[in-house]
Amino acid sequence: MATAFVRTILLYVILIVGIRAMGKRQIGELEPAELVLMLLISDLAAVPMQDFGIPLLNGVVPIVTLLALSMLLSFFSMRSVRFHRLVCGNPTLLVENGAIRQDALRRNRFTLDELLDELRAQGVTDLTAVKYAVLETNGRLSVLLRPEEAPATPKQLGVSARDDVWLPTVVVNDGRVLRRGLAERGLDEAWLERTLRAHGFRSSAEVLLLTVDETGRVLCVGKEGGG
């Protein structure tokens, strides 16, 4: 039992470190090479976890090798556009000026139903409103509408827009005080106590979320049931 526990923990740590080294990607945004890597690693990690007759090193070495290979491919992909296209492929134009490119659909094994599903997911129900629909190398569909169908921006309307979008910093997260967030905004514990009292809370333990942006605007949300 102890052996299984230790082996599982070690493999888990190695996988977490390796995946973090690959960068911050969601599963749906993985390139083909990265998806293959994840599938292979999952199989390689499962075997030494279940079969104690296999030395742990026999599972660790292939995993580390694959992770190193993935980072090497990423390095060359950043250095060479041609190499990146060779490994990951090219984006494919599926819709152009409202017309479906049926040859591109067949070539990518992308069905008409899948195309319509993706368009609806992005709020597009009228195919003729689409200027371009591009199937990206990670499998996602990018949709660009015709100018007359796309929402107008203040710049297009010739209207000046007030910049009132600021990035909030989290100061309290589920009752925990994030002192790094306080430091980023140049605030201290005394400010936090005053702010909590102003919002009717006795301590940070009663707060689900507290943020403050660059203008000093505070958002404070209490826990349900008083913590």
N, C-alpha and C positions, 0 to 999 in steps of 0.2 A: 504493500500500500504506500509506504513512504517513497519507494522507488518511483512509482507511478506519479506521485505528487511532485517530486523533484523534477522528473523528466518533463512533465507537462508545463511546469512553471518556466523551466529553461527555454523550451521551445516557444512558449508564448512570448517571452521577453525578446527572443531573437526575432520573431515575426513582427512584433510591434516596432522594434528598432529599425528593421529593414523596410517596413512599409512607410514609416515616418521619413526615412531617407529618400524614398521615391517621390516625396512631395505630397501636397494636399490636393488630392483628387477624390471626387465622389465616384462610387462604383459605376454610375451611368456615364461618367466622363472618361473612363479608361480607354486608352488606345488599344488596338488589337494585341500588340505585343505585351502590354501590361496585363490585359485580361488573361492571356495564356499563362503569364507568370503567376498570377494569383491562383489559377486552377491547379497548376503544377505544385505550387508551394503547399496548398491545402492537402493534396494527396501525400506529399513527402512528409509533412508534419504529422499526419494521422497514423502512419505506419509505426514509427518508433514509440508513439504514445500507447499503442494497443499491444504491440508485440515486444515484450521485454527481452526476448532472445536476440533482438537486433541491437547492436551497440548504438548508443545515442549519437556517437560521432558519425555513424553512417547516415543519420538523418540530418544532422547539422551541416555537414560538408556540402551536400547538394543544395540545401536551402541557401547557404551563404554564397555558393557559386552562382546560383540563379540571380540572387539580389545584386551581386557584383556585376554580372553580365547585363542586368537591366540598367544599372547606373552607367555602365560603359556605353550602352546603346543610347541612353539619354544624352550623354556627353557628345557623342558623334552626331546625334540628331540636331543638337543645338549649334554645332559647328558647320554642318553641311545640310542644306535644303534638299539636295538630291538624295542623301542618305535617309533623311527623315521621310521623304516620300516613298522610298523603297521599303522602309519598315512599316510605316503607318498608312500608306496609300494617299490618295488625293480626294479632296471634297468633290462631290458630284452634283451637278445641277439637275434637279428633278422637275422643276417647273420654271418656265421662262415666259414672261408676258402672258400669264394666265393659261398657257398651254402645257400639258403634261408631256414630258419627254419619255415616251414609253420604252425606248431602247435603254435608257438609263435605269428605269425601274427594273427591267428584266436583268440587266447586267449586275445590279446590286441585290437582286432577289428581294426587292422591296415591293410589296403588293399594293394595289390601289387602296384597299381598306386601311392599310397601315399609313399610307400617305394622308388620307382623309382624317384618320384618327389624330395624327400629329398636327394637322392644320386646325382641327377643332380644339385641341388642347391649348393652342395659342390664340384662340378666339376668332379664328378665320373660318367662315362657313361658305363664303363666295370665292370660288377658285379664280374667277376673273379679276379679283382684287389683288391677286398675288403677282408681284413683279418678278421675284426670284424666290425659289425654295431650294436650299442647298443642303444635301445630306453630308454632314461633317464626318471626319474620320473616326470620331468617337460614337457614331451612330445617332447623334441628335440632329434634328431638322431645324435649320435656321430659315426664318421666313421674313422676307422684305416685301412690304406692301407697296402698291403704286402710290405716288405722291398724293393723289387726290383721295386715296382711301386711308392713308396714315393720319394719325392725330396731328394736328398742327401744333408747332412749338411757338413760344413767345417770339423767338427770333424770326420765324417765318411770317408771323403776323406783324412784325415791326413794333412789338410791345416790349418795354423794358421790364424785366422780372427781378424782383427783390430776392437777394440771396439770403434765404432764411433756413437753409438746410445745414445742420451742424451735427457732427459725429459725437454721440453721447459716450461717456466713459462709465463703466459699471463700478460702483463704489460698494454696494451691498448686494450679494448674490445668495439668496435663500438663507438669510440670517447671518452670513459670513461677511465680515468687513474685508474688503480688498484694499489693503494699504497702498499697493502699487497704483491703484486707480486714484486714490487720494493724492498721492505724490504727483501723478501726471497732471492733475488740475491745480497743483499748488495749494492743496487744502490739508487740514489736520483733523485730529480727533475732536477738538473743540467745535469746529464747524459742523462735523457730523452729528454731534450731540444736539446742537442748536437746531439743526435741520430736522432731526428725528422728533424733537419736542414740538416744533412748529407744525408737523404733520400728525401730531397726536400719538406718537409712539414713545414708549419708555426706553426701549433698547433696540439694537439692530436685530435681535432674535425674533422680533415681531414683524420684520420687513422681509418680503419676498424679493423685491428688486428696488434698488435706488440707483439712479443714474444722474449725471450732471454733464452738460455739454459746454462748449467753449464760451458761450454767453452767460453761463451760470444758471441756466434753466434746469430745474430739478424735476425728475419724475420719481415718485415714491409710491410703491404698490405694497400694501400690507398682506400678510398671510391670511388665508381664510380660517376662521375660527380663532383668530387672535394668536396664531403660532402653534 
